[in-house]
Amino acid sequence: MALKILRNDNTFTLEGQIDATTASSFQTHFNITLNTLENLTIDINKVTQIDAKGMNAFKVIYNNAKS
């Protein structure tokens, strides 16, 4: 299943799976987004699966947000 990212102001709602297939584009999207937004919220209530690659993408995004 694909990953859909919906934006409402600074809240991004994710729908689908964050896995080996989608993690790279997910990570790239939010690393770019963090260059233009100082604060954002990622809502994962509609995410059906997160694998190890998905968790690693969250870790990288989080670390980039802190720096």
C-alpha angles and dihedrals in degrees: 000000000000126000118244121199117199123186129210108173105302095342118096117196116203122207124187132013133334102205143125089299098051106022097089096052090042090054093046092048094054096040088057092043091053088060090065104031125057095196131025140160124220112206111202098175091114096045109114099191140012119186130189093278089052092050090049090052089054089050093052092046091049093049091048090050091054094052 
